[in-house]
């Protein structure tokens, strides 16, 4: 089955499948039999947004997204979901949905297509001048110069991307040489 489009303009290229946008669609697909049984036993023909979310055991935001992208249609003037439409959607997800893994989470965070997912790309692409007369800087100072969060610099230290040394038991510092060795072409 192909999802119906409800008059919204399409994005360039093929639309993003619901199971590529987040884990909610895969969770619905895994519980497909239980959900279809609950929909078949329902005495009501139409469900509100919250009732449909409760039946599918997801929050209301994925339902809104699926309506916007044309995977689900709302019926009647009151914008309710028909049980037939929900059954069609659950059957479609059960047949086609794929798991949403850890790689998908990283791709979701890095929205630009075509680029490799690399957690320290922001540090590699930073351009700044090292302050004169300073042999070492703290992660906070480096993050302000590089335009990132201090936790990214600390994560680079903990994953051995850059050599850091302890100034005190709870404070790191990074020398200019260690930074240039780890992230060449960033310091001018």
QUIRAJO-V144045 format. One record per residue. RES is the residue in one letter. SS is DSSP state (H for helix, E for strand, L for the rest). PSI is psi as a letter, one per 40 degrees, with the letter a starting at -180 (* if undefined). Layout:
BEGIN
res:RES ss:SS psi:PSI
res:RES ss:SS psi:PSI
END
This chain:
BEGIN
res:X ss:L psi:i
res:X ss:L psi:h
res:X ss:L psi:i
res:X ss:L psi:i
res:X ss:L psi:h
res:X ss:L psi:f
res:X ss:L psi:e
res:X ss:L psi:i
res:X ss:L psi:i
res:X ss:L psi:i
res:X ss:L psi:i
res:X ss:L psi:i
res:X ss:L psi:a
res:X ss:L psi:i
res:X ss:L psi:i
res:X ss:L psi:h
res:X ss:L psi:i
res:X ss:H psi:d
res:X ss:H psi:e
res:X ss:H psi:e
res:X ss:H psi:e
res:X ss:L psi:i
res:X ss:L psi:e
res:X ss:H psi:d
res:X ss:H psi:d
res:X ss:H psi:d
res:X ss:H psi:d
res:X ss:H psi:d
res:X ss:H psi:d
res:X ss:H psi:d
res:X ss:L psi:f
res:X ss:H psi:d
res:X ss:H psi:d
res:X ss:H psi:d
res:X ss:H psi:d
res:X ss:H psi:d
res:X ss:H psi:d
res:X ss:H psi:d
res:X ss:H psi:d
res:X ss:H psi:d
res:X ss:H psi:e
res:X ss:L psi:h
res:X ss:L psi:e
res:X ss:L psi:i
res:X ss:L psi:d
res:X ss:E psi:i
res:X ss:E psi:i
res:X ss:L psi:i
res:X ss:H psi:d
res:X ss:H psi:d
res:X ss:H psi:d
res:X ss:H psi:d
res:X ss:H psi:d
res:X ss:H psi:d
res:X ss:H psi:d
res:X ss:H psi:e
res:X ss:L psi:f
res:X ss:L psi:i
res:X ss:L psi:i
res:X ss:H psi:d
res:X ss:H psi:d
res:X ss:H psi:d
res:X ss:H psi:d
res:X ss:H psi:d
res:X ss:H psi:d
res:X ss:H psi:d
res:X ss:H psi:d
res:X ss:H psi:d
res:X ss:L psi:e
res:X ss:L psi:e
res:X ss:L psi:d
res:X ss:L psi:i
res:X ss:L psi:i
res:X ss:L psi:i
res:X ss:E psi:i
res:X ss:L psi:i
res:X ss:L psi:d
res:X ss:L psi:e
res:X ss:L psi:f
res:X ss:E psi:i
res:X ss:E psi:h
res:X ss:E psi:i
res:X ss:H psi:d
res:X ss:H psi:d
res:X ss:H psi:d
res:X ss:H psi:d
res:X ss:H psi:d
res:X ss:H psi:d
res:X ss:H psi:d
res:X ss:H psi:d
res:X ss:H psi:d
res:X ss:H psi:d
res:X ss:H psi:d
res:X ss:H psi:d
res:X ss:H psi:d
res:X ss:H psi:d
res:X ss:L psi:i
res:X ss:L psi:i
res:X ss:L psi:i
res:X ss:L psi:g
res:X ss:L psi:a
res:X ss:H psi:d
res:X ss:H psi:d
res:X ss:H psi:d
res:X ss:H psi:d
res:X ss:H psi:d
res:X ss:H psi:d
res:X ss:H psi:d
res:X ss:H psi:d
res:X ss:L psi:g
res:X ss:L psi:d
res:X ss:L psi:h
res:X ss:L psi:i
res:X ss:L psi:e
res:X ss:L psi:i
res:X ss:L psi:i
res:X ss:L psi:h
res:X ss:L psi:h
res:X ss:L psi:d
res:X ss:L psi:f
res:X ss:H psi:d
res:X ss:H psi:d
res:X ss:H psi:d
res:X ss:H psi:d
res:X ss:L psi:e
res:X ss:L psi:i
res:X ss:L psi:h
res:X ss:E psi:i
res:X ss:L psi:h
res:X ss:L psi:h
res:X ss:L psi:h
res:X ss:L psi:i
res:X ss:L psi:e
res:X ss:L psi:h
res:X ss:L psi:d
res:X ss:E psi:i
res:X ss:E psi:i
res:X ss:L psi:i
res:X ss:H psi:d
res:X ss:H psi:d
res:X ss:H psi:d
res:X ss:H psi:d
res:X ss:H psi:d
res:X ss:H psi:d
res:X ss:H psi:d
res:X ss:H psi:e
res:X ss:L psi:f
res:X ss:L psi:a
res:X ss:L psi:i
res:X ss:H psi:d
res:X ss:H psi:d
res:X ss:H psi:d
res:X ss:H psi:d
res:X ss:H psi:d
res:X ss:H psi:d
res:X ss:H psi:d
res:X ss:H psi:d
res:X ss:H psi:d
res:X ss:L psi:e
res:X ss:L psi:f
res:X ss:L psi:d
res:X ss:L psi:i
res:X ss:L psi:h
res:X ss:L psi:i
res:X ss:E psi:i
res:X ss:E psi:h
res:X ss:E psi:d
res:X ss:E psi:i
res:X ss:L psi:d
res:X ss:L psi:e
res:X ss:E psi:h
res:X ss:E psi:i
res:X ss:E psi:i
res:X ss:E psi:h
res:X ss:E psi:i
res:X ss:H psi:d
res:X ss:H psi:d
res:X ss:H psi:d
res:X ss:H psi:d
res:X ss:H psi:d
res:X ss:H psi:d
res:X ss:H psi:d
res:X ss:L psi:g
res:X ss:L psi:i
res:X ss:L psi:e
res:X ss:L psi:d
res:X ss:E psi:h
res:X ss:L psi:*
END
